[in-house]
Amino acid sequence: MTMHTAIILLAAVIIGLIAGILTFLSGTLVPAAVLAGLSASGLSIPVLRSLIG
């Protein structure tokens, strides 16, 4: 794994965690917060790749 890939994946995980936590704190159920975090993480990977790469 290259450094570029590791940075992008780490940033995507952090974005997903933040999105999931904020969704949970807004009062939604845990499965909805997990789904929001996973989708935010997945959608951020192409954006980060185009911004960083």
PDB file of N, CA, C and O in Angstrom:
ATOM      1  N   MET A   1       0.849  -1.168   0.000  1.00  0.00           N
ATOM      2  CA  MET A   1       0.000   0.000   0.000  1.00  0.00           C
ATOM      3  C   MET A   1       0.898   1.234   0.000  1.00  0.00           C
ATOM      4  O   MET A   1       1.830   1.343   0.796  1.00  0.00           O
ATOM      5  N   THR A   2       0.605   2.136  -0.883  1.00  0.00           N
ATOM      6  CA  THR A   2       1.410   3.350  -0.973  1.00  0.00           C
ATOM      7  C   THR A   2       0.983   4.347   0.096  1.00  0.00           C
ATOM      8  O   THR A   2      -0.078   4.217   0.706  1.00  0.00           O
ATOM      9  N   MET A   3       1.824   5.331   0.304  1.00  0.00           N
ATOM     10  CA  MET A   3       1.521   6.376   1.280  1.00  0.00           C
ATOM     11  C   MET A   3       0.289   7.162   0.858  1.00  0.00           C
ATOM     12  O   MET A   3      -0.505   7.583   1.699  1.00  0.00           O
ATOM     13  N   HIS A   4       0.131   7.358  -0.437  1.00  0.00           N
ATOM     14  CA  HIS A   4      -1.020   8.085  -0.972  1.00  0.00           C
ATOM     15  C   HIS A   4      -2.315   7.362  -0.619  1.00  0.00           C
ATOM     16  O   HIS A   4      -3.275   7.994  -0.179  1.00  0.00           O
ATOM     17  N   THR A   5      -2.352   6.064  -0.806  1.00  0.00           N
ATOM     18  CA  THR A   5      -3.540   5.268  -0.500  1.00  0.00           C
ATOM     19  C   THR A   5      -3.823   5.265   0.988  1.00  0.00           C
ATOM     20  O   THR A   5      -4.980   5.358   1.398  1.00  0.00           O
ATOM     21  N   ALA A   6      -2.794   5.159   1.796  1.00  0.00           N
ATOM     22  CA  ALA A   6      -2.973   5.134   3.246  1.00  0.00           C
ATOM     23  C   ALA A   6      -3.539   6.452   3.764  1.00  0.00           C
ATOM     24  O   ALA A   6      -4.397   6.454   4.646  1.00  0.00           O
ATOM     25  N   ILE A   7      -3.074   7.553   3.231  1.00  0.00           N
ATOM     26  CA  ILE A   7      -3.576   8.859   3.659  1.00  0.00           C
ATOM     27  C   ILE A   7      -5.033   9.032   3.264  1.00  0.00           C
ATOM     28  O   ILE A   7      -5.838   9.531   4.050  1.00  0.00           O
ATOM     29  N   ILE A   8      -5.370   8.627   2.064  1.00  0.00           N
ATOM     30  CA  ILE A   8      -6.754   8.750   1.600  1.00  0.00           C
ATOM     31  C   ILE A   8      -7.692   7.878   2.434  1.00  0.00           C
ATOM     32  O   ILE A   8      -8.768   8.325   2.832  1.00  0.00           O
ATOM     33  N   LEU A   9      -7.285   6.631   2.698  1.00  0.00           N
ATOM     34  CA  LEU A   9      -8.137   5.745   3.488  1.00  0.00           C
ATOM     35  C   LEU A   9      -8.266   6.216   4.931  1.00  0.00           C
ATOM     36  O   LEU A   9      -9.344   6.115   5.517  1.00  0.00           O
ATOM     37  N   LEU A  10      -7.195   6.723   5.505  1.00  0.00           N
ATOM     38  CA  LEU A  10      -7.259   7.246   6.861  1.00  0.00           C
ATOM     39  C   LEU A  10      -8.181   8.453   6.946  1.00  0.00           C
ATOM     40  O   LEU A  10      -8.980   8.559   7.876  1.00  0.00           O
ATOM     41  N   ALA A  11      -8.079   9.348   5.998  1.00  0.00           N
ATOM     42  CA  ALA A  11      -8.959  10.517   5.978  1.00  0.00           C
ATOM     43  C   ALA A  11     -10.409  10.104   5.775  1.00  0.00           C
ATOM     44  O   ALA A  11     -11.308  10.698   6.370  1.00  0.00           O
ATOM     45  N   ALA A  12     -10.651   9.095   4.942  1.00  0.00           N
ATOM     46  CA  ALA A  12     -12.013   8.625   4.715  1.00  0.00           C
ATOM     47  C   ALA A  12     -12.600   7.995   5.976  1.00  0.00           C
ATOM     48  O   ALA A  12     -13.781   8.179   6.273  1.00  0.00           O
ATOM     49  N   VAL A  13     -11.787   7.261   6.708  1.00  0.00           N
ATOM     50  CA  VAL A  13     -12.260   6.663   7.970  1.00  0.00           C
ATOM     51  C   VAL A  13     -12.590   7.752   8.983  1.00  0.00           C
ATOM     52  O   VAL A  13     -13.597   7.659   9.684  1.00  0.00           O
ATOM     53  N   ILE A  14     -11.765   8.766   9.065  1.00  0.00           N
ATOM     54  CA  ILE A  14     -12.022   9.869   9.996  1.00  0.00           C
ATOM     55  C   ILE A  14     -13.299  10.602   9.619  1.00  0.00           C
ATOM     56  O   ILE A  14     -14.098  10.940  10.493  1.00  0.00           O
ATOM     57  N   ILE A  15     -13.502  10.852   8.335  1.00  0.00           N
ATOM     58  CA  ILE A  15     -14.721  11.513   7.877  1.00  0.00           C
ATOM     59  C   ILE A  15     -15.944  10.656   8.198  1.00  0.00           C
ATOM     60  O   ILE A  15     -16.969  11.171   8.643  1.00  0.00           O
ATOM     61  N   GLY A  16     -15.834   9.356   7.972  1.00  0.00           N
ATOM     62  CA  GLY A  16     -16.943   8.461   8.271  1.00  0.00           C
ATOM     63  C   GLY A  16     -17.266   8.411   9.752  1.00  0.00           C
ATOM     64  O   GLY A  16     -18.437   8.393  10.132  1.00  0.00           O
ATOM     65  N   LEU A  17     -16.241   8.389  10.593  1.00  0.00           N
ATOM     66  CA  LEU A  17     -16.467   8.396  12.033  1.00  0.00           C
ATOM     67  C   LEU A  17     -17.152   9.675  12.493  1.00  0.00           C
ATOM     68  O   LEU A  17     -18.082   9.636  13.299  1.00  0.00           O
ATOM     69  N   ILE A  18     -16.696  10.788  11.987  1.00  0.00           N
ATOM     70  CA  ILE A  18     -17.297  12.067  12.366  1.00  0.00           C
ATOM     71  C   ILE A  18     -18.752  12.127  11.911  1.00  0.00           C
ATOM     72  O   ILE A  18     -19.622  12.558  12.668  1.00  0.00           O
ATOM     73  N   ALA A  19     -19.015  11.703  10.694  1.00  0.00           N
ATOM     74  CA  ALA A  19     -20.388  11.723  10.191  1.00  0.00           C
ATOM     75  C   ALA A  19     -21.292  10.784  10.986  1.00  0.00           C
ATOM     76  O   ALA A  19     -22.432  11.131  11.297  1.00  0.00           O
ATOM     77  N   GLY A  20     -20.787   9.603  11.313  1.00  0.00           N
ATOM     78  CA  GLY A  20     -21.576   8.656  12.091  1.00  0.00           C
ATOM     79  C   GLY A  20     -21.858   9.144  13.496  1.00  0.00           C
ATOM     80  O   GLY A  20     -22.977   9.009  13.990  1.00  0.00           O
ATOM     81  N   ILE A  21     -20.855   9.708  14.140  1.00  0.00           N
ATOM     82  CA  ILE A  21     -21.039  10.219  15.504  1.00  0.00           C
ATOM     83  C   ILE A  21     -22.013  11.385  15.524  1.00  0.00           C
ATOM     84  O   ILE A  21     -22.887  11.455  16.388  1.00  0.00           O
ATOM     85  N   LEU A  22     -21.864  12.298  14.577  1.00  0.00           N
ATOM     86  CA  LEU A  22     -22.782  13.436  14.538  1.00  0.00           C
ATOM     87  C   LEU A  22     -24.210  13.002  14.219  1.00  0.00           C
ATOM     88  O   LEU A  22     -25.168  13.576  14.736  1.00  0.00           O
ATOM     89  N   THR A  23     -24.349  11.994  13.372  1.00  0.00           N
ATOM     90  CA  THR A  23     -25.678  11.474  13.072  1.00  0.00           C
ATOM     91  C   THR A  23     -26.293  10.823  14.302  1.00  0.00           C
ATOM     92  O   THR A  23     -27.479  11.009  14.572  1.00  0.00           O
ATOM     93  N   PHE A  24     -25.503  10.067  15.045  1.00  0.00           N
ATOM     94  CA  PHE A  24     -26.002   9.435  16.262  1.00  0.00           C
ATOM     95  C   PHE A  24     -26.379  10.476  17.309  1.00  0.00           C
ATOM     96  O   PHE A  24     -27.398  10.337  17.986  1.00  0.00           O
ATOM     97  N   LEU A  25     -25.567  11.511  17.445  1.00  0.00           N
ATOM     98  CA  LEU A  25     -25.850  12.546  18.433  1.00  0.00           C
ATOM     99  C   LEU A  25     -27.064  13.390  18.074  1.00  0.00           C
ATOM    100  O   LEU A  25     -27.631  14.058  18.939  1.00  0.00           O
ATOM    101  N   SER A  26     -27.464  13.366  16.826  1.00  0.00           N
ATOM    102  CA  SER A  26     -28.652  14.124  16.436  1.00  0.00           C
ATOM    103  C   SER A  26     -29.941  13.412  16.822  1.00  0.00           C
ATOM    104  O   SER A  26     -31.028  13.976  16.699  1.00  0.00           O
ATOM    105  N   GLY A  27     -29.820  12.171  17.289  1.00  0.00           N
ATOM    106  CA  GLY A  27     -30.998  11.481  17.814  1.00  0.00           C
ATOM    107  C   GLY A  27     -31.491  10.324  16.975  1.00  0.00           C
ATOM    108  O   GLY A  27     -32.561   9.783  17.251  1.00  0.00           O
ATOM    109  N   THR A  28     -30.751   9.930  15.967  1.00  0.00           N
ATOM    110  CA  THR A  28     -31.186   8.798  15.152  1.00  0.00           C
ATOM    111  C   THR A  28     -30.733   7.491  15.785  1.00  0.00           C
ATOM    112  O   THR A  28     -29.942   7.490  16.729  1.00  0.00           O
ATOM    113  N   LEU A  29     -31.231   6.396  15.269  1.00  0.00           N
ATOM    114  CA  LEU A  29     -30.868   5.083  15.771  1.00  0.00           C
ATOM    115  C   LEU A  29     -29.449   4.707  15.338  1.00  0.00           C
ATOM    116  O   LEU A  29     -28.904   5.271  14.388  1.00  0.00           O
ATOM    117  N   VAL A  30     -28.869   3.749  16.051  1.00  0.00           N
ATOM    118  CA  VAL A  30     -27.491   3.330  15.785  1.00  0.00           C
ATOM    119  C   VAL A  30     -27.317   2.790  14.360  1.00  0.00           C
ATOM    120  O   VAL A  30     -26.345   3.160  13.700  1.00  0.00           O
ATOM    121  N   PRO A  31     -28.223   1.924  13.851  1.00  0.00           N
ATOM    122  CA  PRO A  31     -28.019   1.441  12.479  1.00  0.00           C
ATOM    123  C   PRO A  31     -28.037   2.561  11.432  1.00  0.00           C
ATOM    124  O   PRO A  31     -27.315   2.495  10.437  1.00  0.00           O
ATOM    125  N   ALA A  32     -28.843   3.563  11.654  1.00  0.00           N
ATOM    126  CA  ALA A  32     -28.873   4.688  10.712  1.00  0.00           C
ATOM    127  C   ALA A  32     -27.582   5.493  10.794  1.00  0.00           C
ATOM    128  O   ALA A  32     -27.085   5.977   9.777  1.00  0.00           O
ATOM    129  N   ALA A  33     -27.044   5.634  11.990  1.00  0.00           N
ATOM    130  CA  ALA A  33     -25.781   6.363  12.147  1.00  0.00           C
ATOM    131  C   ALA A  33     -24.629   5.596  11.511  1.00  0.00           C
ATOM    132  O   ALA A  33     -23.745   6.196  10.899  1.00  0.00           O
ATOM    133  N   VAL A  34     -24.633   4.270  11.652  1.00  0.00           N
ATOM    134  CA  VAL A  34     -23.589   3.454  11.018  1.00  0.00           C
ATOM    135  C   VAL A  34     -23.689   3.556   9.505  1.00  0.00           C
ATOM    136  O   VAL A  34     -22.675   3.681   8.818  1.00  0.00           O
ATOM    137  N   LEU A  35     -24.904   3.503   8.988  1.00  0.00           N
ATOM    138  CA  LEU A  35     -25.100   3.627   7.545  1.00  0.00           C
ATOM    139  C   LEU A  35     -24.647   4.992   7.048  1.00  0.00           C
ATOM    140  O   LEU A  35     -24.044   5.087   5.979  1.00  0.00           O
ATOM    141  N   ALA A  36     -24.921   6.031   7.790  1.00  0.00           N
ATOM    142  CA  ALA A  36     -24.479   7.371   7.397  1.00  0.00           C
ATOM    143  C   ALA A  36     -22.960   7.471   7.409  1.00  0.00           C
ATOM    144  O   ALA A  36     -22.367   8.074   6.514  1.00  0.00           O
ATOM    145  N   GLY A  37     -22.333   6.883   8.418  1.00  0.00           N
ATOM    146  CA  GLY A  37     -20.874   6.913   8.484  1.00  0.00           C
ATOM    147  C   GLY A  37     -20.218   6.136   7.367  1.00  0.00           C
ATOM    148  O   GLY A  37     -19.233   6.586   6.781  1.00  0.00           O
ATOM    149  N   LEU A  38     -20.769   4.958   7.067  1.00  0.00           N
ATOM    150  CA  LEU A  38     -20.202   4.153   5.984  1.00  0.00           C
ATOM    151  C   LEU A  38     -20.381   4.819   4.626  1.00  0.00           C
ATOM    152  O   LEU A  38     -19.480   4.787   3.787  1.00  0.00           O
ATOM    153  N   SER A  39     -21.549   5.422   4.412  1.00  0.00           N
ATOM    154  CA  SER A  39     -21.769   6.076   3.119  1.00  0.00           C
ATOM    155  C   SER A  39     -20.904   7.328   2.989  1.00  0.00           C
ATOM    156  O   SER A  39     -20.396   7.616   1.905  1.00  0.00           O
ATOM    157  N   ALA A  40     -20.732   8.073   4.077  1.00  0.00           N
ATOM    158  CA  ALA A  40     -19.857   9.248   4.018  1.00  0.00           C
ATOM    159  C   ALA A  40     -18.410   8.844   3.756  1.00  0.00           C
ATOM    160  O   ALA A  40     -17.687   9.508   3.012  1.00  0.00           O
ATOM    161  N   SER A  41     -18.007   7.752   4.375  1.00  0.00           N
ATOM    162  CA  SER A  41     -16.646   7.270   4.155  1.00  0.00           C
ATOM    163  C   SER A  41     -16.453   6.815   2.712  1.00  0.00           C
ATOM    164  O   SER A  41     -15.449   7.145   2.081  1.00  0.00           O
ATOM    165  N   GLY A  42     -17.399   6.071   2.203  1.00  0.00           N
ATOM    166  CA  GLY A  42     -17.294   5.581   0.833  1.00  0.00           C
ATOM    167  C   GLY A  42     -17.352   6.681  -0.210  1.00  0.00           C
ATOM    168  O   GLY A  42     -16.647   6.633  -1.218  1.00  0.00           O
ATOM    169  N   LEU A  43     -18.196   7.672   0.039  1.00  0.00           N
ATOM    170  CA  LEU A  43     -18.317   8.760  -0.930  1.00  0.00           C
ATOM    171  C   LEU A  43     -17.148   9.738  -0.863  1.00  0.00           C
ATOM    172  O   LEU A  43     -16.894  10.466  -1.823  1.00  0.00           O
ATOM    173  N   SER A  44     -16.442   9.760   0.254  1.00  0.00           N
ATOM    174  CA  SER A  44     -15.333  10.694   0.372  1.00  0.00           C
ATOM    175  C   SER A  44     -14.058  10.194  -0.315  1.00  0.00           C
ATOM    176  O   SER A  44     -13.165  10.990  -0.605  1.00  0.00           O
ATOM    177  N   ILE A  45     -13.965   8.897  -0.577  1.00  0.00           N
ATOM    178  CA  ILE A  45     -12.739   8.356  -1.175  1.00  0.00           C
ATOM    179  C   ILE A  45     -12.474   8.929  -2.571  1.00  0.00           C
ATOM    180  O   ILE A  45     -11.354   9.381  -2.812  1.00  0.00           O
ATOM    181  N   PRO A  46     -13.432   8.939  -3.506  1.00  0.00           N
ATOM    182  CA  PRO A  46     -13.122   9.541  -4.814  1.00  0.00           C
ATOM    183  C   PRO A  46     -12.829  11.038  -4.741  1.00  0.00           C
ATOM    184  O   PRO A  46     -11.998  11.555  -5.489  1.00  0.00           O
ATOM    185  N   VAL A  47     -13.518  11.725  -3.837  1.00  0.00           N
ATOM    186  CA  VAL A  47     -13.283  13.164  -3.692  1.00  0.00           C
ATOM    187  C   VAL A  47     -11.884  13.415  -3.164  1.00  0.00           C
ATOM    188  O   VAL A  47     -11.161  14.268  -3.679  1.00  0.00           O
ATOM    189  N   LEU A  48     -11.500  12.668  -2.131  1.00  0.00           N
ATOM    190  CA  LEU A  48     -10.147  12.835  -1.582  1.00  0.00           C
ATOM    191  C   LEU A  48      -9.081  12.456  -2.592  1.00  0.00           C
ATOM    192  O   LEU A  48      -8.024  13.083  -2.660  1.00  0.00           O
ATOM    193  N   ARG A  49      -9.367  11.426  -3.377  1.00  0.00           N
ATOM    194  CA  ARG A  49      -8.385  10.992  -4.382  1.00  0.00           C
ATOM    195  C   ARG A  49      -8.164  12.081  -5.427  1.00  0.00           C
ATOM    196  O   ARG A  49      -7.038  12.305  -5.871  1.00  0.00           O
ATOM    197  N   SER A  50      -9.250  12.758  -5.819  1.00  0.00           N
ATOM    198  CA  SER A  50      -9.086  13.822  -6.809  1.00  0.00           C
ATOM    199  C   SER A  50      -8.450  15.073  -6.202  1.00  0.00           C
ATOM    200  O   SER A  50      -7.743  15.807  -6.893  1.00  0.00           O
ATOM    201  N   LEU A  51      -8.701  15.319  -4.904  1.00  0.00           N
ATOM    202  CA  LEU A  51      -8.114  16.504  -4.280  1.00  0.00           C
ATOM    203  C   LEU A  51      -6.648  16.306  -3.950  1.00  0.00           C
ATOM    204  O   LEU A  51      -5.834  17.202  -4.172  1.00  0.00           O
ATOM    205  N   ILE A  52      -6.300  15.130  -3.418  1.00  0.00           N
ATOM    206  CA  ILE A  52      -4.936  14.888  -2.982  1.00  0.00           C
ATOM    207  C   ILE A  52      -4.054  14.424  -4.151  1.00  0.00           C
ATOM    208  O   ILE A  52      -2.894  14.820  -4.267  1.00  0.00           O
ATOM    209  N   GLY A  53      -4.627  13.584  -5.004  1.00  0.00           N
ATOM    210  CA  GLY A  53      -3.817  12.970  -6.059  1.00  0.00           C
ATOM    211  C   GLY A  53      -3.694  13.822  -7.251  1.00  0.00           C
ATOM    212  O   GLY A  53      -3.041  13.436  -8.220  1.00  0.00           O
TER     213      GLY A  53
END
